Amino acid sequence: MAATRPLWGGGGGWYRYRYRHRRRLLSSSSSADGGGGPTAERGERQESAGFSPPAHSRNDWIGPPDKHSNLRPVIFYVPPEESPLERRLREARQEAQACDQRFWARHNRTFRQEKEEFIYSRLKAKGVEIRDETGQKATLNAEEMADFYKEFLSKNFRKHMQYNR
Protein backbone atom coordinates (compact mmCIF):
# COMPACT_ATOMS: atom_id res chain seq x y z
CA MET A 1 0.00 0.00 0.00
CA ALA A 2 1.45 3.35 -1.01
CA ALA A 3 1.80 5.52 2.08
CA THR A 4 2.04 8.72 0.03
CA ARG A 5 -1.33 8.32 -1.69
CA PRO A 6 -3.68 11.10 -0.48
CA LEU A 7 -6.89 10.19 1.32
CA TRP A 8 -8.89 12.41 -1.02
CA GLY A 9 -7.49 10.93 -4.28
CA GLY A 10 -9.52 11.61 -7.43
CA GLY A 11 -12.17 9.28 -8.82
CA GLY A 12 -12.97 7.53 -5.56
CA GLY A 13 -9.23 7.30 -4.81
CA TRP A 14 -8.78 6.15 -1.23
CA TYR A 15 -12.07 4.33 -0.99
CA ARG A 16 -11.63 2.47 -4.28
CA TYR A 17 -7.93 1.88 -3.57
CA ARG A 18 -8.60 0.25 -0.19
CA TYR A 19 -11.36 -1.99 -1.49
CA ARG A 20 -9.39 -3.06 -4.56
CA HIS A 21 -6.75 -4.59 -2.29
CA ARG A 22 -8.99 -6.69 -0.09
CA ARG A 23 -8.83 -10.44 0.07
CA ARG A 24 -11.68 -12.82 0.71
CA LEU A 25 -11.80 -14.87 3.85
CA LEU A 26 -11.43 -18.57 3.58
CA SER A 27 -13.43 -19.23 6.72
CA SER A 28 -17.12 -20.10 6.38
CA SER A 29 -18.11 -18.87 9.83
CA SER A 30 -19.50 -15.41 10.53
CA SER A 31 -20.71 -13.40 13.49
CA ALA A 32 -24.46 -13.52 14.16
CA ASP A 33 -24.66 -10.24 16.03
CA GLY A 34 -22.41 -8.39 13.59
CA GLY A 35 -20.97 -6.09 16.18
CA GLY A 36 -17.81 -4.49 14.86
CA GLY A 37 -15.98 -5.93 17.83
CA PRO A 38 -13.56 -4.07 20.00
CA THR A 39 -11.25 -1.56 18.40
CA ALA A 40 -7.92 -3.18 17.65
CA GLU A 41 -4.69 -1.71 18.90
CA ARG A 42 -2.10 -0.49 16.42
CA GLY A 43 -0.36 -3.26 14.52
CA GLU A 44 -3.00 -5.77 15.56
CA ARG A 45 -6.14 -7.17 13.94
CA GLN A 46 -9.62 -7.49 15.31
CA GLU A 47 -10.79 -11.02 15.87
CA SER A 48 -14.24 -11.66 14.55
CA ALA A 49 -16.30 -14.69 13.72
CA GLY A 50 -13.91 -17.06 15.48
CA PHE A 51 -10.90 -16.49 13.23
CA SER A 52 -8.08 -14.04 12.74
CA PRO A 53 -6.34 -13.26 9.44
CA PRO A 54 -2.64 -14.14 9.27
CA ALA A 55 -0.38 -11.70 11.07
CA HIS A 56 1.61 -10.98 7.88
CA SER A 57 -1.46 -9.77 5.97
CA ARG A 58 -1.63 -6.03 5.35
CA ASN A 59 -5.17 -5.84 3.96
CA ASP A 60 -8.75 -5.80 5.15
CA TRP A 61 -10.36 -9.21 4.98
CA ILE A 62 -13.93 -9.84 3.84
CA GLY A 63 -15.85 -12.78 5.24
CA PRO A 64 -18.63 -14.92 3.83
CA PRO A 65 -22.19 -13.56 3.97
CA ASP A 66 -23.71 -13.53 7.44
CA LYS A 67 -26.65 -15.95 7.69
CA HIS A 68 -28.89 -13.33 9.33
CA SER A 69 -28.09 -10.12 7.46
CA ASN A 70 -26.58 -11.45 4.21
CA LEU A 71 -23.81 -8.85 4.63
CA ARG A 72 -20.15 -9.80 4.36
CA PRO A 73 -18.34 -8.86 7.58
CA VAL A 74 -15.03 -7.05 7.23
CA ILE A 75 -12.03 -7.41 9.48
CA PHE A 76 -10.12 -4.17 9.14
CA TYR A 77 -6.35 -4.08 9.02
CA VAL A 78 -4.81 -1.74 11.59
CA PRO A 79 -1.40 -0.51 10.42
CA PRO A 80 1.28 -0.10 13.09
CA GLU A 81 1.66 3.64 12.34
CA GLU A 82 -2.05 4.40 11.93
CA SER A 83 -2.61 8.16 11.99
CA PRO A 84 -5.42 9.68 14.06
CA LEU A 85 -7.31 10.45 10.83
CA GLU A 86 -6.92 6.88 9.55
CA ARG A 87 -8.08 5.59 12.95
CA ARG A 88 -11.19 7.80 12.84
CA LEU A 89 -11.98 6.55 9.33
CA ARG A 90 -11.55 2.90 10.34
CA GLU A 91 -13.66 3.34 13.47
CA ALA A 92 -16.38 5.11 11.46
CA ARG A 93 -16.38 2.22 8.98
CA GLN A 94 -16.59 -0.31 11.84
CA GLU A 95 -19.49 1.58 13.38
CA ALA A 96 -21.28 1.77 10.02
CA GLN A 97 -20.74 -1.95 9.50
CA ALA A 98 -22.20 -2.75 12.93
CA CYS A 99 -25.26 -0.53 12.28
CA ASP A 100 -25.82 -2.10 8.85
CA GLN A 101 -25.51 -5.56 10.36
CA ARG A 102 -28.10 -4.82 13.05
CA PHE A 103 -30.54 -3.19 10.60
CA TRP A 104 -30.42 -5.94 7.97
CA ALA A 105 -30.47 -8.82 10.48
CA ARG A 106 -33.59 -7.32 12.09
CA HIS A 107 -35.15 -6.51 8.70
CA ASN A 108 -34.52 -9.98 7.27
CA ARG A 109 -35.86 -11.67 10.41
CA THR A 110 -39.06 -9.60 10.16
CA PHE A 111 -39.32 -10.32 6.43
CA ARG A 112 -39.03 -14.11 6.90
CA GLN A 113 -41.50 -14.14 9.78
CA GLU A 114 -44.11 -12.02 7.98
CA LYS A 115 -43.65 -14.03 4.79
CA GLU A 116 -44.34 -17.29 6.64
CA GLU A 117 -47.41 -15.77 8.30
CA PHE A 118 -48.68 -14.50 4.93
CA ILE A 119 -48.22 -17.88 3.25
CA TYR A 120 -49.88 -19.66 6.17
CA SER A 121 -52.89 -17.32 6.15
CA ARG A 122 -53.34 -17.56 2.37
CA LEU A 123 -53.08 -21.36 2.37
CA LYS A 124 -55.49 -21.58 5.29
CA ALA A 125 -57.97 -19.32 3.45
CA LYS A 126 -57.75 -21.64 0.44
CA GLY A 127 -58.24 -24.69 2.65
CA VAL A 128 -54.84 -26.10 1.68
CA GLU A 129 -52.61 -27.88 4.19
CA ILE A 130 -49.18 -26.45 4.95
CA ARG A 131 -47.54 -29.68 3.77
CA ASP A 132 -48.73 -31.90 0.95
CA GLU A 133 -48.90 -35.73 0.94
CA THR A 134 -45.16 -36.04 0.24
CA GLY A 135 -44.22 -33.72 3.11
CA GLN A 136 -43.24 -30.83 0.84
CA LYS A 137 -44.21 -27.34 1.97
CA ALA A 138 -47.07 -25.90 -0.04
CA THR A 139 -46.28 -22.66 -1.86
CA LEU A 140 -48.09 -19.74 -3.40
CA ASN A 141 -47.70 -18.62 -7.00
CA ALA A 142 -45.74 -15.52 -8.03
CA GLU A 143 -48.82 -13.31 -8.32
CA GLU A 144 -49.93 -14.17 -4.79
CA MET A 145 -46.43 -13.54 -3.41
CA ALA A 146 -46.31 -10.20 -5.27
CA ASP A 147 -49.13 -9.04 -2.98
CA PHE A 148 -46.96 -9.83 0.03
CA TYR A 149 -43.84 -8.13 -1.38
CA LYS A 150 -45.77 -4.98 -2.27
CA GLU A 151 -47.41 -4.84 1.17
CA PHE A 152 -44.11 -5.49 2.97
CA LEU A 153 -42.25 -2.79 1.04
CA SER A 154 -45.04 -0.29 1.56
CA LYS A 155 -45.20 -1.05 5.28
CA ASN A 156 -41.42 -0.67 5.67
CA PHE A 157 -40.98 2.32 3.36
CA ARG A 158 -40.19 4.73 6.20
CA LYS A 159 -37.63 2.35 7.71
CA HIS A 160 -35.84 2.12 4.36
CA MET A 161 -35.92 5.89 3.91
CA GLN A 162 -34.49 6.38 7.40
CA TYR A 163 -31.78 3.78 6.72
CA ASN A 164 -30.77 5.44 3.43
CA ARG A 165 -30.58 9.02 4.71
MODELLER restraints for C-alpha pairs under 7 A, 6 or more apart:
rsr = mdl.restraints
at = mdl.atoms
rsr.add(forms.Gaussian(group=physical.xy_distance, feature=features.Distance(at['CA:7:A'], at['CA:14:A']), mean=5.14, stdev=0.5))
rsr.add(forms.Gaussian(group=physical.xy_distance, feature=features.Distance(at['CA:8:A'], at['CA:14:A']), mean=6.27, stdev=0.5))
rsr.add(forms.Gaussian(group=physical.xy_distance, feature=features.Distance(at['CA:21:A'], at['CA:59:A']), mean=6.57, stdev=0.5))
rsr.add(forms.Gaussian(group=physical.xy_distance, feature=features.Distance(at['CA:22:A'], at['CA:59:A']), mean=5.63, stdev=0.5))
rsr.add(forms.Gaussian(group=physical.xy_distance, feature=features.Distance(at['CA:22:A'], at['CA:60:A']), mean=5.32, stdev=0.5))
rsr.add(forms.Gaussian(group=physical.xy_distance, feature=features.Distance(at['CA:22:A'], at['CA:61:A']), mean=5.82, stdev=0.5))
rsr.add(forms.Gaussian(group=physical.xy_distance, feature=features.Distance(at['CA:23:A'], at['CA:60:A']), mean=6.88, stdev=0.5))
rsr.add(forms.Gaussian(group=physical.xy_distance, feature=features.Distance(at['CA:23:A'], at['CA:61:A']), mean=5.28, stdev=0.5))
rsr.add(forms.Gaussian(group=physical.xy_distance, feature=features.Distance(at['CA:23:A'], at['CA:62:A']), mean=6.37, stdev=0.5))
rsr.add(forms.Gaussian(group=physical.xy_distance, feature=features.Distance(at['CA:24:A'], at['CA:61:A']), mean=5.74, stdev=0.5))
rsr.add(forms.Gaussian(group=physical.xy_distance, feature=features.Distance(at['CA:24:A'], at['CA:62:A']), mean=4.88, stdev=0.5))
rsr.add(forms.Gaussian(group=physical.xy_distance, feature=features.Distance(at['CA:24:A'], at['CA:63:A']), mean=6.16, stdev=0.5))
rsr.add(forms.Gaussian(group=physical.xy_distance, feature=features.Distance(at['CA:25:A'], at['CA:61:A']), mean=5.95, stdev=0.5))
rsr.add(forms.Gaussian(group=physical.xy_distance, feature=features.Distance(at['CA:25:A'], at['CA:62:A']), mean=5.47, stdev=0.5))
rsr.add(forms.Gaussian(group=physical.xy_distance, feature=features.Distance(at['CA:25:A'], at['CA:63:A']), mean=4.77, stdev=0.5))
rsr.add(forms.Gaussian(group=physical.xy_distance, feature=features.Distance(at['CA:25:A'], at['CA:64:A']), mean=6.84, stdev=0.5))
rsr.add(forms.Gaussian(group=physical.xy_distance, feature=features.Distance(at['CA:28:A'], at['CA:64:A']), mean=5.97, stdev=0.5))
rsr.add(forms.Gaussian(group=physical.xy_distance, feature=features.Distance(at['CA:29:A'], at['CA:49:A']), mean=5.98, stdev=0.5))
rsr.add(forms.Gaussian(group=physical.xy_distance, feature=features.Distance(at['CA:30:A'], at['CA:49:A']), mean=4.57, stdev=0.5))
rsr.add(forms.Gaussian(group=physical.xy_distance, feature=features.Distance(at['CA:30:A'], at['CA:63:A']), mean=6.95, stdev=0.5))
rsr.add(forms.Gaussian(group=physical.xy_distance, feature=features.Distance(at['CA:30:A'], at['CA:64:A']), mean=6.78, stdev=0.5))
rsr.add(forms.Gaussian(group=physical.xy_distance, feature=features.Distance(at['CA:30:A'], at['CA:66:A']), mean=5.55, stdev=0.5))
rsr.add(forms.Gaussian(group=physical.xy_distance, feature=features.Distance(at['CA:31:A'], at['CA:48:A']), mean=6.79, stdev=0.5))
rsr.add(forms.Gaussian(group=physical.xy_distance, feature=features.Distance(at['CA:31:A'], at['CA:49:A']), mean=4.61, stdev=0.5))
rsr.add(forms.Gaussian(group=physical.xy_distance, feature=features.Distance(at['CA:31:A'], at['CA:66:A']), mean=6.75, stdev=0.5))
rsr.add(forms.Gaussian(group=physical.xy_distance, feature=features.Distance(at['CA:32:A'], at['CA:66:A']), mean=6.76, stdev=0.5))
rsr.add(forms.Gaussian(group=physical.xy_distance, feature=features.Distance(at['CA:32:A'], at['CA:68:A']), mean=6.55, stdev=0.5))
rsr.add(forms.Gaussian(group=physical.xy_distance, feature=features.Distance(at['CA:34:A'], at['CA:98:A']), mean=5.69, stdev=0.5))
rsr.add(forms.Gaussian(group=physical.xy_distance, feature=features.Distance(at['CA:34:A'], at['CA:101:A']), mean=5.29, stdev=0.5))
rsr.add(forms.Gaussian(group=physical.xy_distance, feature=features.Distance(at['CA:34:A'], at['CA:102:A']), mean=6.74, stdev=0.5))
rsr.add(forms.Gaussian(group=physical.xy_distance, feature=features.Distance(at['CA:35:A'], at['CA:98:A']), mean=4.83, stdev=0.5))
rsr.add(forms.Gaussian(group=physical.xy_distance, feature=features.Distance(at['CA:36:A'], at['CA:94:A']), mean=5.31, stdev=0.5))
rsr.add(forms.Gaussian(group=physical.xy_distance, feature=features.Distance(at['CA:36:A'], at['CA:95:A']), mean=6.47, stdev=0.5))
rsr.add(forms.Gaussian(group=physical.xy_distance, feature=features.Distance(at['CA:36:A'], at['CA:97:A']), mean=6.62, stdev=0.5))
rsr.add(forms.Gaussian(group=physical.xy_distance, feature=features.Distance(at['CA:36:A'], at['CA:98:A']), mean=5.11, stdev=0.5))
rsr.add(forms.Gaussian(group=physical.xy_distance, feature=features.Distance(at['CA:37:A'], at['CA:48:A']), mean=6.82, stdev=0.5))
rsr.add(forms.Gaussian(group=physical.xy_distance, feature=features.Distance(at['CA:39:A'], at['CA:46:A']), mean=6.88, stdev=0.5))
rsr.add(forms.Gaussian(group=physical.xy_distance, feature=features.Distance(at['CA:40:A'], at['CA:46:A']), mean=5.19, stdev=0.5))
rsr.add(forms.Gaussian(group=physical.xy_distance, feature=features.Distance(at['CA:40:A'], at['CA:78:A']), mean=6.97, stdev=0.5))
rsr.add(forms.Gaussian(group=physical.xy_distance, feature=features.Distance(at['CA:42:A'], at['CA:78:A']), mean=5.68, stdev=0.5))
rsr.add(forms.Gaussian(group=physical.xy_distance, feature=features.Distance(at['CA:42:A'], at['CA:79:A']), mean=6.04, stdev=0.5))
rsr.add(forms.Gaussian(group=physical.xy_distance, feature=features.Distance(at['CA:42:A'], at['CA:80:A']), mean=4.77, stdev=0.5))
rsr.add(forms.Gaussian(group=physical.xy_distance, feature=features.Distance(at['CA:42:A'], at['CA:81:A']), mean=6.92, stdev=0.5))
rsr.add(forms.Gaussian(group=physical.xy_distance, feature=features.Distance(at['CA:42:A'], at['CA:82:A']), mean=6.65, stdev=0.5))
rsr.add(forms.Gaussian(group=physical.xy_distance, feature=features.Distance(at['CA:43:A'], at['CA:78:A']), mean=5.55, stdev=0.5))
rsr.add(forms.Gaussian(group=physical.xy_distance, feature=features.Distance(at['CA:43:A'], at['CA:79:A']), mean=5.05, stdev=0.5))
rsr.add(forms.Gaussian(group=physical.xy_distance, feature=features.Distance(at['CA:43:A'], at['CA:80:A']), mean=3.84, stdev=0.5))
rsr.add(forms.Gaussian(group=physical.xy_distance, feature=features.Distance(at['CA:44:A'], at['CA:78:A']), mean=5.94, stdev=0.5))
rsr.add(forms.Gaussian(group=physical.xy_distance, feature=features.Distance(at['CA:45:A'], at['CA:76:A']), mean=6.92, stdev=0.5))
rsr.add(forms.Gaussian(group=physical.xy_distance, feature=features.Distance(at['CA:45:A'], at['CA:77:A']), mean=5.81, stdev=0.5))
rsr.add(forms.Gaussian(group=physical.xy_distance, feature=features.Distance(at['CA:45:A'], at['CA:78:A']), mean=6.06, stdev=0.5))
rsr.add(forms.Gaussian(group=physical.xy_distance, feature=features.Distance(at['CA:46:A'], at['CA:75:A']), mean=6.31, stdev=0.5))
rsr.add(forms.Gaussian(group=physical.xy_distance, feature=features.Distance(at['CA:48:A'], at['CA:75:A']), mean=6.98, stdev=0.5))
rsr.add(forms.Gaussian(group=physical.xy_distance, feature=features.Distance(at['CA:58:A'], at['CA:77:A']), mean=6.29, stdev=0.5))
rsr.add(forms.Gaussian(group=physical.xy_distance, feature=features.Distance(at['CA:59:A'], at['CA:77:A']), mean=5.49, stdev=0.5))
rsr.add(forms.Gaussian(group=physical.xy_distance, feature=features.Distance(at['CA:60:A'], at['CA:74:A']), mean=6.74, stdev=0.5))
rsr.add(forms.Gaussian(group=physical.xy_distance, feature=features.Distance(at['CA:60:A'], at['CA:75:A']), mean=5.67, stdev=0.5))
rsr.add(forms.Gaussian(group=physical.xy_distance, feature=features.Distance(at['CA:60:A'], at['CA:76:A']), mean=4.52, stdev=0.5))
rsr.add(forms.Gaussian(group=physical.xy_distance, feature=features.Distance(at['CA:60:A'], at['CA:77:A']), mean=4.87, stdev=0.5))
rsr.add(forms.Gaussian(group=physical.xy_distance, feature=features.Distance(at['CA:61:A'], at['CA:74:A']), mean=5.63, stdev=0.5))
rsr.add(forms.Gaussian(group=physical.xy_distance, feature=features.Distance(at['CA:61:A'], at['CA:75:A']), mean=5.13, stdev=0.5))
rsr.add(forms.Gaussian(group=physical.xy_distance, feature=features.Distance(at['CA:61:A'], at['CA:76:A']), mean=6.54, stdev=0.5))
rsr.add(forms.Gaussian(group=physical.xy_distance, feature=features.Distance(at['CA:62:A'], at['CA:72:A']), mean=6.24, stdev=0.5))
rsr.add(forms.Gaussian(group=physical.xy_distance, feature=features.Distance(at['CA:62:A'], at['CA:73:A']), mean=5.87, stdev=0.5))
rsr.add(forms.Gaussian(group=physical.xy_distance, feature=features.Distance(at['CA:62:A'], at['CA:74:A']), mean=4.53, stdev=0.5))
rsr.add(forms.Gaussian(group=physical.xy_distance, feature=features.Distance(at['CA:62:A'], at['CA:75:A']), mean=6.43, stdev=0.5))
rsr.add(forms.Gaussian(group=physical.xy_distance, feature=features.Distance(at['CA:63:A'], at['CA:72:A']), mean=5.30, stdev=0.5))
rsr.add(forms.Gaussian(group=physical.xy_distance, feature=features.Distance(at['CA:63:A'], at['CA:73:A']), mean=5.20, stdev=0.5))
rsr.add(forms.Gaussian(group=physical.xy_distance, feature=features.Distance(at['CA:63:A'], at['CA:74:A']), mean=6.12, stdev=0.5))
rsr.add(forms.Gaussian(group=physical.xy_distance, feature=features.Distance(at['CA:64:A'], at['CA:72:A']), mean=5.37, stdev=0.5))
rsr.add(forms.Gaussian(group=physical.xy_distance, feature=features.Distance(at['CA:65:A'], at['CA:71:A']), mean=5.02, stdev=0.5))
rsr.add(forms.Gaussian(group=physical.xy_distance, feature=features.Distance(at['CA:65:A'], at['CA:72:A']), mean=4.30, stdev=0.5))
rsr.add(forms.Gaussian(group=physical.xy_distance, feature=features.Distance(at['CA:66:A'], at['CA:72:A']), mean=6.01, stdev=0.5))
rsr.add(forms.Gaussian(group=physical.xy_distance, feature=features.Distance(at['CA:68:A'], at['CA:105:A']), mean=4.92, stdev=0.5))
rsr.add(forms.Gaussian(group=physical.xy_distance, feature=features.Distance(at['CA:68:A'], at['CA:108:A']), mean=6.87, stdev=0.5))
rsr.add(forms.Gaussian(group=physical.xy_distance, feature=features.Distance(at['CA:69:A'], at['CA:101:A']), mean=5.98, stdev=0.5))
rsr.add(forms.Gaussian(group=physical.xy_distance, feature=features.Distance(at['CA:69:A'], at['CA:104:A']), mean=4.81, stdev=0.5))
rsr.add(forms.Gaussian(group=physical.xy_distance, feature=features.Distance(at['CA:69:A'], at['CA:105:A']), mean=4.06, stdev=0.5))
rsr.add(forms.Gaussian(group=physical.xy_distance, feature=features.Distance(at['CA:69:A'], at['CA:108:A']), mean=6.44, stdev=0.5))
rsr.add(forms.Gaussian(group=physical.xy_distance, feature=features.Distance(at['CA:71:A'], at['CA:101:A']), mean=6.82, stdev=0.5))
rsr.add(forms.Gaussian(group=physical.xy_distance, feature=features.Distance(at['CA:118:A'], at['CA:148:A']), mean=6.98, stdev=0.5))
rsr.add(forms.Gaussian(group=physical.xy_distance, feature=features.Distance(at['CA:119:A'], at['CA:140:A']), mean=6.91, stdev=0.5))
rsr.add(forms.Gaussian(group=physical.xy_distance, feature=features.Distance(at['CA:120:A'], at['CA:130:A']), mean=6.93, stdev=0.5))
rsr.add(forms.Gaussian(group=physical.xy_distance, feature=features.Distance(at['CA:123:A'], at['CA:129:A']), mean=6.79, stdev=0.5))
rsr.add(forms.Gaussian(group=physical.xy_distance, feature=features.Distance(at['CA:123:A'], at['CA:130:A']), mean=6.91, stdev=0.5))
rsr.add(forms.Gaussian(group=physical.xy_distance, feature=features.Distance(at['CA:130:A'], at['CA:137:A']), mean=5.86, stdev=0.5))
rsr.add(forms.Gaussian(group=physical.xy_distance, feature=features.Distance(at['CA:130:A'], at['CA:138:A']), mean=5.44, stdev=0.5))
rsr.add(forms.Gaussian(group=physical.xy_distance, feature=features.Distance(at['CA:131:A'], at['CA:137:A']), mean=4.45, stdev=0.5))
rsr.add(forms.Gaussian(group=physical.xy_distance, feature=features.Distance(at['CA:131:A'], at['CA:138:A']), mean=5.38, stdev=0.5))
rsr.add(forms.Gaussian(group=physical.xy_distance, feature=features.Distance(at['CA:132:A'], at['CA:138:A']), mean=6.31, stdev=0.5))
